[in-house]
């Protein structure tokens, strides 16, 4: 496995912060506020430019937890 390095597309910075966000879909999931869309984020630590990548959602357990915590 090769080691990858990060370089910001905007400022050529090499430091980054990784995270994730969850969003609702459309239709009934939006009405019920089920956050069934999951995305990984990579943000430049220097300028803040952020790239977003789609991930697989948490599944049924994640949706049940969302309903119970709303």
C-alpha positions, 0 to 999 in steps of 0.5 A, a space after each residue: 500500500 502506498 502512502 498518499 500525500 495531500 495537496 490543496 487544489 486552491 492554495 497548495 497547502 499540505 495540511 488537512 482535516 478529515 471529517 464527515 457530514 450526514 444529510 437528509 434525502 428527499 421525500 419521506 426521509 426529508 419529512 422525517 429528518 432521516 439523515 440517510 446520506 453520508 459524506 466524507 470531507 477533506 478540508 485544507 487546514 490553511 485556506 479551508 477549501 473542502 472536498 466532499 466524497 459520497 460514502 455508504 449510509 449507516 443503514 437501518 440502525 443509523 436511521 432508527 437512532 436518527 428518529 429517536 434523537 429528533 
